[in-house]
Amino acid sequence: MKALETFAIYVMPFLLLGLLAKLLLQRYVVNLTDVQEQAGPKRRARKVFLLGGWRTEK
């Protein structure tokens, strides 16, 4: 019974927060193409650093 109490107190809050975050992200999802369309067609290309590497953003 002690193991079940420990699980409920220490692990369940993180699982519940993760589930809540997942549900909220599914509801308010935004794609990269949507964001780029908001920038407009006249936006110039630029170099950005993403995930440890440089790339050119169109």
C-alpha positions in Angstrom: 0.0 0.0 0.0 2.9 2.3 0.6 4.0 2.1 -3.0 0.6 3.1 -4.2 0.5 6.1 -1.9 4.0 7.2 -3.1 2.9 6.8 -6.7 -0.3 8.8 -6.1 1.5 11.6 -4.4 4.7 12.0 -6.4 3.9 10.7 -9.9 0.2 11.4 -10.6 0.5 15.2 -10.5 3.1 15.1 -13.3 1.0 12.7 -15.4 -2.1 14.9 -14.9 -0.2 18.1 -15.9 1.2 16.3 -19.0 -2.2 15.2 -20.0 -3.6 18.7 -19.5 -0.8 20.3 -21.5 -1.3 17.8 -24.3 -5.1 18.5 -24.5 -4.5 22.3 -24.5 -1.9 22.0 -27.2 -4.3 20.0 -29.4 -7.0 22.6 -28.9 -4.8 25.6 -29.7 -2.4 24.1 -32.3 -0.6 26.5 -34.7 1.4 25.3 -37.6 4.6 26.9 -38.9 3.1 27.6 -42.2 0.3 29.6 -40.5 2.9 31.7 -38.7 4.9 32.3 -41.9 1.7 33.4 -43.8 1.1 36.0 -41.1 4.6 37.5 -41.7 3.5 38.3 -45.3 5.0 37.7 -48.7 7.5 40.7 -48.5 9.5 39.3 -45.6 13.1 38.9 -46.5 15.1 35.7 -45.9 17.3 35.6 -42.9 19.7 33.2 -41.2 18.5 31.7 -37.9 20.0 29.3 -35.4 17.7 26.4 -34.7 18.5 23.2 -32.7 22.2 23.5 -32.9 22.5 24.5 -36.6 22.2 27.6 -38.9 19.5 27.6 -41.6 18.1 30.1 -44.0 14.5 31.0 -43.2 12.4 32.0 -46.2 
